[in-house]
Structures are given as structure tokens and as C-alpha cells.
Amino acid sequence: MGGWKRPLSYDIMPREPFHRLAGSLREIGYCPERAAECLALGGTDELYPLDYRYLPRWDDLLSQRPDDLSQAVRLLLLGLPVETARIKESLGSEQTGFLIGTGLAFESGGMLHPRLSIVPFEDLLVATDRLFMNADPESAEPGLSSDNCVWRLDRTTLLMSRKMRRDVTGDVLELGCGSGVLSLLTAKACPEHGRRSAKHVTGVDINPRAVNVAGFNARLNGAENVEFLQGGLYAPAKGKRFDYIFSNPPSAPGLVRAWNREGGATGREMVEEMLKGVGGHLKPGGVFQTTMHFGYREKGDIGSWAGNLAGSGRHEITYDLLGEEEDAETFALREAWQKAGPRDYGLYLRTYRQYSENLGKAGMARLCFGLLTAEGR
Ligand SMILES: C[S@@+](CC[C@H](N)C(=O)[O-])C[C@H]1O[C@@H](n2cnc3c(N)ncnc32)[C@H](O)[C@@H]1O
């Protein structure tokens, strides 16, 4: 099936049909709690991300359930095809036409096939690339990979959503916004989730596909105080200053610098650029926060490394370790295994050695995922 080569620009489309789609989804109970129940998960955290190993279980489970929510979850969350007539019954003909018209789904042989997923997160509905790219072979898009797709909400998104500032009422900049989910959390007040509304939010991403999908999400969630711009880091926000700048960037030490996960040999390449620009983009007293993979010999290395980059003395640097600390060898074994797999020992060994060498050169004896905060003095 033909790919989504020339995405529509959602920014110029009328808002009402987006609101009606969100309304229909909410009416049938499309929210994190009900979606988790529908898939018999232990809790909503298991949605971010859903574990591919259980797809056959959910496929069987939902095919036995005729209710509207189960069919919407099957199409929009799992990315499995559903009879068009069935989706028309659940969401209505107008919404089904809208899903097709906006390129979120396409019809073939009486079946509706998904091009994107819509993931419920807190009170938001968030379109991302499909959670399971190969679940529906008819939806395959040549050239789309885990490194250039619109980031699927995962553990790092969830951690950042919990740690980020939720009370900012001024101007906000998100670097590497992906689907825009975190920008939308700062843009939309929600007392139930302890969120206030920022005056204006700018989300920037280098991936044009992500910027377009983030625009879809702004409309779907009725956020008018947010704009999504395409470009590298601070470039689209040149000359502006913000009260809060934050990011959940690619930061895993890797073999390349990619858009989504790997941040170069040390994992720090994007974080270093962000820190160098902080002084020029924060308002006095503003706050910068980023998730990252910390790599260090001693934990004290983290503060001095970040402080030097952000401009010594101008910011107070603090950090929280949010995950399990790992030694460099364990990290290198796991990453090389994921990359090279069990089928070619020679490749696995070379990949492992490359990781070990990179980490050794950068003085990273231990690694841990965490949150770095720089507060302007
Ligand atoms: C790990 S994803 C996070 C997406 C989203 N913030 C979230 O937490 O769900 C990292 C994002 O950074 C973007 N990115 C990578 N390099 C970038 C750069 N130099 N400038 C702007 N965005 C970049 C990627 O395209 C990707 O969308």
C-alpha cells in the first residue's frame, strides 16, 4: 500500500472535525484506564509501551469482543485492521471518513487499515506512528524505521511526564517534541493531573513527520496555545527566551547519532548542544530539564560535566537517577545483543567491543537513566 509520502498539513484544517473525533472516542471510553482494562493489563503504565510479545494474546482477546471500545483499541492502539462497517458503527460514518481523509487510516477490501496509532495518555489522545509496525502488512511504509518514525510513547516519555514541571504558566520550549505529547501536557491545564496551562508552548523537532503529527495532536486535543516547528534544536526559536525548556532527547550511547534513541558514541551529543544553548534561551530564573543516560566513574562527575557546558556558575545543576545503575559491560552486552541479535556471533562480538571501547574512552564506567535540571540563578 502506498506510503504517506506527502502528509497533509493539519494546521490549516478546520478544528471542529478533530473535536468531533476526540468526542466520539471519549464517548466510547477510549482512555488509559479503559484501554488497559480492555487488554487485561496490570495498570495503565503497561501501555507505554505495549509489549509486542503479547500481541497474539490481545488479537485473540479483542476478536472475541464485539463492543465499540474493543474494536477501536484493535484499530487505533494495536494497529490491526477492522471491518470498516464495524468502525462506522462504533465511531460513526463521519468520524470514519475523517480518519481516512486525514490519512490516519485507509480502506481496502471492506477493511480499515491504520497508518498511525492513537494512544490515550492522561486526558490526552496522542497520534504516533503505529506501535507495532509489522502487525498489518498492508500498512507497511517503506523507509519508515524505529529511527525516523514518530516516537511511540515509552518508558522515557512516561518518566519525563512525571518529572517535568506541571505548573509553568509562562513560555515553554520543548526540544525534540516527537508526537508533541509532553508539549501538550504543559499547554493544557488539567487539575485532575495537577497541570496548569503555560501561556505559550513551542515544540521543535527535526523530523518533519513528527511535527506534522504533533500538529494533528494539537487539534485533536483542542490546544490553541501551542505551535510545532520543524528544525534542529534552538534554530526554529532563534532570538526567543523561555521560562521553561525541556527535552526527552535521544541519549542512549550508541553506534550512531540517530533521531529517536541513540545520541552518538557517548549518548550525550544532543544533550551537550542543548546545554550549551541554555544560557542564551532561558529567561532569568528559568529552568531547563532533560532526561538522559548519565555515564560516569563517580556520580560527582555529572554535575561538573553539565555545569561546564551550561556556563560555570550561571546555573544550579541537580540530577535525579531514575533507573537502575548498570556497569558499562552489562550495558554494552545488552545493547550489542539488541542490535546484533543471536544469529551472528562475530557481529555480536564486534558490536559489543565497539560499545565497550566507546564507553571506556568517554570514562563511563557506570550508566543510569535520569533527569538533569539546570536552574538559572
Ligand atoms: C526520544 S524522542 C522523544 C519524543 C517526545 N518528546 C516524547 O518524549 O515522547 C526524541 C525526539 O527528538 C527528535 N530530535 C532528534 N534530534 C533532534 C534535533 N537535533 N533537533 C530537534 N529534534 C531532534 C527526534 O526526532 C524525536 O522526535
The ligand as a MOL file (V3000), in Angstrom:
LIG
                    3D

  0  0  0     0  0            999 V3000
M  V30 BEGIN CTAB
M  V30 COUNTS 27 29 0 0 0
M  V30 BEGIN ATOM
M  V30 1 C 13.1060 10.0950 22.3560 0
M  V30 2 S 12.1530 11.0210 21.1990 0 CHG=1
M  V30 3 C 11.0950 11.8950 22.3190 0
M  V30 4 C 9.8090 12.4080 21.7240 0
M  V30 5 C 8.8390 13.0320 22.7270 0
M  V30 6 N 9.4040 14.2020 23.3500 0
M  V30 7 C 8.4370 12.0260 23.7880 0
M  V30 8 O 9.0070 12.0710 24.8950 0
M  V30 9 O 7.5430 11.2080 23.5390 0 CHG=-1
M  V30 10 C 13.3750 12.2220 20.6990 0
M  V30 11 C 12.8860 13.2310 19.6530 0
M  V30 12 O 13.9560 14.1610 19.3780 0
M  V30 13 C 13.9240 14.4950 17.9980 0
M  V30 14 N 15.2550 15.0090 17.6390 0
M  V30 15 C 16.4220 14.3160 17.4770 0
M  V30 16 N 17.4310 15.1380 17.1570 0
M  V30 17 C 16.9070 16.3990 17.1350 0
M  V30 18 C 17.4570 17.6910 16.8710 0
M  V30 19 N 18.7460 17.8610 16.5890 0
M  V30 20 N 16.6310 18.7720 16.9190 0
M  V30 21 C 15.3130 18.6200 17.2180 0
M  V30 22 N 14.7400 17.4200 17.4510 0
M  V30 23 C 15.5200 16.3240 17.4270 0
M  V30 24 C 13.5400 13.2030 17.3170 0
M  V30 25 O 13.0610 13.3850 16.0100 0
M  V30 26 C 12.4970 12.6390 18.2990 0
M  V30 27 O 11.2040 13.0420 17.9460 0
M  V30 END ATOM
M  V30 BEGIN BOND
M  V30 1 1 1 2
M  V30 2 1 2 3
M  V30 3 1 2 10
M  V30 4 1 3 4
M  V30 5 1 4 5
M  V30 6 1 5 6
M  V30 7 1 5 7
M  V30 8 2 7 8
M  V30 9 1 7 9
M  V30 10 1 10 11
M  V30 11 1 11 12
M  V30 12 1 11 26
M  V30 13 1 12 13
M  V30 14 1 13 14
M  V30 15 1 13 24
M  V30 16 1 14 15
M  V30 17 1 14 23
M  V30 18 2 15 16
M  V30 19 1 16 17
M  V30 20 1 17 18
M  V30 21 2 17 23
M  V30 22 1 18 19
M  V30 23 2 18 20
M  V30 24 1 20 21
M  V30 25 2 21 22
M  V30 26 1 22 23
M  V30 27 1 24 25
M  V30 28 1 24 26
M  V30 29 1 26 27
M  V30 END BOND
M  V30 END CTAB
M  END
